[in-house]
Amino acid sequence: MPTAPPSVSPDFRAYLLEIVDVTERQLDKVIAHLQDHWSETLEEFVVRRHRDLQRRGVPNRLAYGLIADEVRSRRFQAKPLSERQVRRILYG
């Protein structure tokens, strides 16, 4: 759970409080989680997602392709990754 206070403009924060039925504390929590999520680098995402898939028992031969597909649908400003590139991020 992120601990840093959310950093959005006061106007945007007020707007969100008007359109979403949450408390100020809940909104701050959501903003902090979103900021954490969107600040994740490509490499951090690949490593975290691989770890998640391993915990679920997904074999590497499937995990690499899943991760490569997920990268294509995420917000990274990067070219899509091949399975080989995913492995290189994970293992060097």
N, C-alpha and C positions, 0 to 999 in steps of 0.2 A: 504494500500500500504506500503510495507516494506521501511524503510529508511536507514537501515544499508548497507554499501557498500558490494558488492558481494565478497566472499572470495573463489576464485578458483585460481589455479596456473596461472601465466602469460602465460605459454606455452599453457595451455588448452584454456584460453581466446583468445589467438591469433589464435589458431586452429579454434575455433568457429567462429571468425570473418572472417576467410577464407572460411568456408563452408556455412555460413548463410548470406543472404543478408540483414543485419541490420546495423544500426549505432552503435557506441560504447555505446552510452547512452541507446539505445533500448536493446542491449545485457545485459548491467548491470541491467536493469529493469527486464528482463526475468530471469536472474540468481537469482536476489533477490527474485522474486516470487517463483521460484522453490525451493530455500533454505527454504523459509517459509513453502511451501507445504510439503516438505520432512522432516522437523523438527517437524511436528505436532505429538504429542503423540497419542496413541490409545484412551485414555480418551478424549483428546481435539477433536479428529475427531468425536467420538460418539456424544458428546455434540453439536458440531457445525453442524453436519449433521442432528441431530434430530431437532435442531432449524430451519434449512433450510426446512426440510420436513413439520414441523408445519406451517411455513409461507405459504407454498404451499397448506395447507389444507389436508395433508395426515393424516389419523387417526393413532393413536399410534399402534393399532393392526396390521396395515400394515407397519408402519415405523420401528418397531423393527426388523421385518424380512428383510426389505430392508437393514437396517444398518448392520445386521449380515452378509448378503450376500456380501455387499460392502467391509466389513472388510476382507473377504476371498480373494478378488481380489486386495487388496492394498498391500503396501510394509511393513506392520508391521511384526516384528519378534515376533509374538504371535500366539497362537493357535486360531482357529476360535471361534467366540463367538456365544453362543446360544441367543435366544431372551430374556431369563431370565437374562443372563449376561449383555445384553445391558440395560435392565431396571435397574439393580443394579448399573451400572455406572451412569445412569441418576438420579436415585432417592435414591441411597444409600442402 
